[in-house]
Amino acid sequence: MGPLAQWLELPAHNRTVLGSSPRRPTIYFTPLAQRSERDSYKAVVLGSIPRGRTTKGEMRLSYYLFRDSLSFDDVLLEPKYSDIESRKEIDLSTQIGTTTAIDLSFPVVSSPMDTVTESEMASAMHRAGGLGIIHRYNTIEAQCEAVTGASAKNVGAAIGVTGDFEERACALFDAGATVLCVDIAHGHHILMKKALHRLKSIFEDTVHIMAGNVATLRAFNDLADWGADSIRVGIGGGSICSTRIMTGHGIPTFQSVLDCSRSDRDAAIIADGGIRTCGDIAKALAAGAEAVMLGSMLSGTDESPGEIFRVDGKPFKTYRGMASKEAQIQWRGHVSSEEGVAYRSPYKGPVTDTLELVKKSLQSSFSYSGVKNMKEFRYNSLFTKITQSGMAESKPHILQK
């Protein structure tokens, strides 16, 4: 009896999946009482679809695999006993990668977007102990000027995977970039593989290579094997990203970080997308990320590119996704696939105010978990899944009365 026939013989409540193959799921069966933690997938038969018959005359069945995927709002960190008496005891430093390691005293990276990171933001990130990645949506000369203008020990610069990416990478390296960020929307791609192989052959271990974005463990492992030293994890979760709406693809970033944290590769996890609060940053780090990448939280600041404008007397700055219609028309003259939006971000003042708030919030988070450094935070944190009512209770709700 084949697996599909076995499937149909089982009671519905006993149909479970323990594993899958790269091409098509392999079904195994256990009673629910004997399910293990790895049995998180459920196969759901949608019905017989006459796509063709096997050699034995059996009708092929179409089914999907479903599992629960958690977002930042679905979980909270459980408070633990703490003997920390001062924030000065807490060390927020992190190391990104191993062979070409980047040491940061603050686990935050600014996003390579044209309304987030140019030389001023990169310099501010360096002063705060983090890292700035200068966007690639300009000429090679202009991007190199931004790198040299950053006057920072650690400064990153983004590149693509086609066209002038080799020339750009070499010019940025010569200009002083210590991190090259291979920046494409869907990182688990043949063009990413070719680009990483080419970059490794050119630079070997003389520059740190960041790559992304990806959403699955398999993608993370592949990019690490192809040569990435750190990997941006998260697809479709950005505040100005519409990939999930326009394409139907994506995984909640928190779940992606959890999944990728199971990797046995040395590449670092950079949680990227869906991070709206300081609490989300703490959850991403506790879930296994070495650092987080921020876009919207840093937008609207003095150091973000763009001019301040006013609407009804209130100050704003433009913040937009690089796959938005507005951004694509400006940097390449036409719209390919519209997967982002433009937004006016309220003016926030100096970025140091935002970064200081993040720093103090992380120190408080570490204290609630009773830990003093990043390693302890990752190994000792315990998450609890909450309901929608729990999420509502978590927010200030005095005004809802």
Secondary structure, DSSP 8 states (H G I E B T S, - for coil): --HHHHHHHS-GGG--B----SSS-------GGG--TT--BEEEEEEEEEEEE-TT--EEEEEEEE-----GGGEEE---------GGG----EEE-STT-EEESS-EEE---TTT-SHHHHHHHHHHT-EEEE--SS-HHHHHHHHHHT--SS-EEEE-SSTTHHHHHHHHHHHT-SEEEEE-S--SSHHHHHHHHHHHHHHTTSSEEEEEEE-SHHHHHHHHHHT-SEEEE-BS-STTB-HHHHH---B-HHHHHHHHTT--S--EEEEESS--SHHHHHHHHHHT-SEEEESGGGTTBTTSSS--EEETTEEEEEEE-TTBHHHHHHHHSS-S---B-EEEEE--B-HHHHHHHHHHHHHHHHHHHT-SSHHHHHHH--EEE--HHHHHHHS--GGG-
